[in-house]
């Protein structure tokens, strides 16, 4: 295990079919004004909204409605939500939805009393809040981001063609989260499988780095195998409770900071995916899927030329997660076969395999590369020309 680290995950989780029953107990810990943040209205159609509102009213809460959070929440929407918090002296932001809604709620919670421009301060300059922070809680309806148990918040600025993530400290982690797998049943198939790949990408971003023998890598391998198994069941029967509950639990543990302990991490797939979303407004998980295979193959070829140690992790992925036999294969062949098995699984669950399916065109590649944050990972020093080539291979 590398380095020294601190692990603090203060979020309280309630899991299972009856988990919403605990909302009433938690609400007693907060003041009278609750801002209810949610997306396009699906929770009104499937009954979750009414169930939550009934509990809020039974506890005598004043509810500030904050619907309309988009799948890639914008800076303008964040400013709007922050104004609602200030104007109504909100005591708790309750985010009901998927990762976008919860990400948005954290941005609003940190921005409401910020005396500077939150977009510049938090997302561009990556500074931490020094102002009053409004508590956030969540009721999860779509799995993928792990935002229900971390401090991450991703916001888009379409005027600047920029989508940026800020990982806030534990003050912005949801105080409590309600996880009922049945709440995910009505998510459209496209969004469902996009979430599945988002989970896999989070696992790979943390796993595919470092070369030491790391306990968290063994945990990640188990979570990847569980995800692959359960996702293949869920795409055939989206209401298979066992599959959906295992996927929900996997998503939460994938990005609640546990798997980054003693790790450097990669995250370049996310940087490229964010840039694609900034230019196309495409679904996050699908942008990741569209570039992952060309990205990892590009890295593997770079490793063979520049860093023979690094390829050991991709060999391990092939053998321990995708059951590739190493017999008769050299290092490159073994590593690439593991990525091919990854691609096979991606096709089986039905995610986007090419960025052109998301609206990316050849004449957009340079602009997308300019919107991509690049840095030196454990494996490769990525520069603008590398991003352009990966994007070209993704078309």
Secondary structure by P-SEA (a helix, b strand, c coil): ccccbbbbbcbbbbbcccccccccccccccccbbbbbbccccccccaaaaaaaaaaaaaccbbbbbccccccccaaaaaaaaaaaaaacccbbbbcccaaaaaaaaaaaacccccccccccccccccccccbbbbbbbbccccccccccccbbbbbcccccbbbbbbccccccccbbbbbccccccccaaaaaaaaaaaaaaaaaaaaccccccaaaaaaaaaaaaaaaaaaaaaacccaaaaaaaaaaaaaaaccccccccccccaaaaaaaaaaaaaccccaaaaaaacaaaaaaaaaaaaaacccccaaaaaaaaccccccccccccaaaaaaaaaaaaaaaaaaaccccccccccccccaaaaaaaaccccccccccccaaaaaaaaaaac
